Amino acid sequence: MASLQEVSNRQEITDQIYRYCRAMDRIDHELGYSIWHEGGTADYGHNFQGTGRGFIDHVCAQHAGLQQHSHQVSNIIIELDGDSAGSEAYVTATLRLLRENRVMQMTVISRYVDTWSRRDGRWALDHRIAVMEMDEMREVVPMMEHDRARRDRTDPSYAVLKA
């Protein structure tokens, strides 16, 4: 049976994975930086290899040119070893953009294979390997115009979550 500390550690790591997705969808640099330790690294294959902070800057710039995006995470497995941990999370990112006056939707299915450590009581990423499984792009016809979601800190969630 898992100890209360193990359950707490798993939840803290899971929350960090969720915060990463929120940072990407809201284009929130500061929130994105917070999931990596200083000097943490990111390996997204041919798309990016470098620091976690550098990756956040890179992907937020890429996402700024899109209309909408949503990252969904599932199947999170975490193996704890004291103040170190490894995890794997399945991710589906759905992104929309305009191309030649057509609404295009990209779907990218991947896994985050992460190495974590707890320093000064805080779990954060030391290294992430993004493993892309499949992707697609297709034209879509939106059912309606959605006007509540914001891709910054004016999104309604910030008023509720206070962070």
C-alpha positions as CSV (number, residue, x, y, z in Angstrom):
1,M,0.0,0.0,0.0
2,A,1.3,3.5,-0.9
3,S,2.2,5.8,1.9
4,L,0.6,9.2,2.2
5,Q,3.9,10.8,1.2
6,E,4.0,8.6,-2.0
7,V,0.5,9.6,-2.9
8,S,1.4,13.3,-2.3
9,N,4.5,13.0,-4.4
10,R,2.6,11.4,-7.3
11,Q,-0.1,14.1,-7.1
12,E,2.5,16.9,-7.1
13,I,4.1,15.5,-10.2
14,T,0.8,15.0,-11.9
15,D,-0.2,18.6,-11.1
16,Q,3.1,19.8,-12.7
17,I,2.2,17.9,-15.9
18,Y,-1.2,19.5,-15.9
19,R,0.3,22.9,-15.3
20,Y,2.5,22.4,-18.3
21,C,-0.6,21.8,-20.5
22,R,-2.2,24.9,-19.1
23,A,0.9,26.9,-19.7
24,M,0.9,25.8,-23.4
25,D,-2.8,26.5,-23.9
26,R,-2.8,29.9,-22.2
27,I,0.6,30.8,-23.6
28,D,1.8,31.5,-20.1
29,H,5.6,31.7,-20.1
30,E,6.0,32.0,-16.3
31,L,3.8,29.0,-15.6
32,G,5.7,27.0,-18.2
33,Y,9.1,27.9,-16.7
34,S,7.9,26.8,-13.2
35,I,7.6,23.2,-14.1
36,W,11.4,22.9,-14.9
37,H,14.2,23.1,-12.5
38,E,16.9,25.7,-13.4
39,G,19.0,23.9,-16.0
40,G,16.4,21.4,-16.8
41,T,16.4,20.2,-20.4
42,A,13.9,19.3,-23.1
43,D,14.3,16.9,-26.1
44,Y,11.5,17.3,-28.6
45,G,13.4,15.6,-31.4
46,H,13.9,17.6,-34.5
47,N,11.5,20.3,-33.2
48,F,13.6,21.4,-30.2
49,Q,16.5,20.3,-28.1
50,G,17.8,22.6,-25.3
51,T,16.8,24.0,-21.9
52,G,13.2,23.8,-20.5
53,R,13.0,27.5,-20.4
54,G,14.2,27.8,-24.0
55,F,11.5,25.2,-25.0
56,I,8.8,27.3,-23.3
57,D,9.9,30.4,-25.2
58,H,10.1,28.4,-28.5
59,V,6.7,26.7,-28.3
60,C,4.9,29.8,-27.0
61,A,6.1,31.7,-30.0
62,Q,4.9,28.9,-32.3
63,H,1.5,28.7,-30.6
64,A,1.0,32.4,-30.8
65,G,0.5,32.0,-34.5
66,L,-2.3,29.5,-34.0
67,Q,-6.0,30.2,-33.4
68,Q,-6.7,27.8,-30.6
69,H,-5.1,24.7,-29.0
70,S,-5.9,22.2,-26.3
71,H,-3.5,19.7,-24.6
72,Q,-5.1,16.6,-23.0
73,V,-3.1,14.3,-20.8
74,S,-3.9,10.7,-19.7
75,N,-2.3,7.4,-18.7
76,I,0.1,9.0,-16.3
77,I,2.5,6.5,-14.7
78,I,5.0,7.6,-12.1
79,E,7.8,5.6,-10.5
80,L,9.2,7.2,-7.3
81,D,12.7,6.7,-5.9
82,G,13.1,9.0,-2.9
83,D,13.6,12.6,-4.2
84,S,13.8,11.3,-7.8
85,A,11.1,10.0,-10.1
86,G,10.4,9.0,-13.7
87,S,7.0,9.4,-15.4
88,E,5.3,8.7,-18.7
89,A,2.2,10.6,-19.8
90,Y,0.1,10.2,-23.0
91,V,-0.7,13.5,-24.6
92,T,-3.1,14.6,-27.3
93,A,-2.6,18.2,-28.6
94,T,-5.3,19.6,-30.9
95,L,-4.4,22.9,-32.6
96,R,-6.2,25.1,-35.1
97,L,-4.9,27.5,-37.6
98,L,-6.0,29.4,-40.7
99,R,-4.3,28.4,-43.9
100,E,-5.4,30.0,-47.2
101,N,-8.7,31.0,-45.6
102,R,-9.4,27.4,-44.5
103,V,-9.6,26.3,-40.8
104,M,-7.1,23.5,-40.4
105,Q,-6.8,21.3,-37.4
106,M,-3.7,19.5,-36.3
107,T,-3.7,16.6,-33.9
108,V,-0.5,15.4,-32.4
109,I,-0.4,12.3,-30.2
110,S,2.7,11.8,-28.2
111,R,4.1,10.8,-24.8
112,Y,6.1,12.8,-22.3
113,V,8.9,10.6,-20.8
114,D,10.1,12.7,-17.9
115,T,12.8,12.7,-15.2
116,W,11.9,14.6,-12.0
117,S,13.5,15.6,-8.8
118,R,12.4,17.2,-5.6
119,R,14.6,20.1,-4.6
120,D,13.9,22.4,-1.7
121,G,10.5,20.6,-1.3
122,R,9.4,21.2,-4.9
123,W,9.0,18.6,-7.7
124,A,10.1,19.8,-11.1
125,L,11.5,18.5,-14.4
126,D,15.1,17.7,-14.9
127,H,14.6,16.3,-18.4
128,R,11.8,15.6,-20.8
129,I,11.8,13.5,-23.9
130,A,8.8,14.0,-26.1
131,V,8.0,10.8,-28.1
132,M,5.8,11.6,-31.1
133,E,3.5,8.7,-32.0
134,M,1.4,10.1,-34.8
135,D,0.0,13.3,-36.2
136,E,-2.5,14.6,-38.8
137,M,-3.7,17.8,-40.3
138,R,-7.1,18.2,-41.9
139,E,-9.6,20.9,-42.8
140,V,-12.5,21.4,-40.3
141,V,-15.7,23.3,-40.3
142,P,-16.3,25.0,-36.9
143,M,-19.8,24.7,-35.6
144,M,-19.7,28.2,-34.1
145,E,-17.5,31.0,-33.0
146,H,-16.2,30.5,-29.4
147,D,-15.4,33.7,-27.6
148,R,-14.8,32.9,-23.9
149,A,-11.4,31.2,-24.0
150,R,-8.4,33.4,-23.9
151,R,-4.8,32.5,-24.6
152,D,-3.4,34.6,-21.9
153,R,-4.0,35.5,-18.2
154,T,-7.4,37.1,-19.0
155,D,-8.8,33.6,-19.5
156,P,-11.7,33.1,-16.9
157,S,-9.7,30.2,-15.2
158,Y,-7.1,32.7,-13.8
159,A,-9.8,34.5,-11.8
160,V,-11.0,31.2,-10.3
161,L,-7.6,29.5,-9.8
162,K,-5.8,32.7,-8.6
163,A,-2.5,31.5,-10.2
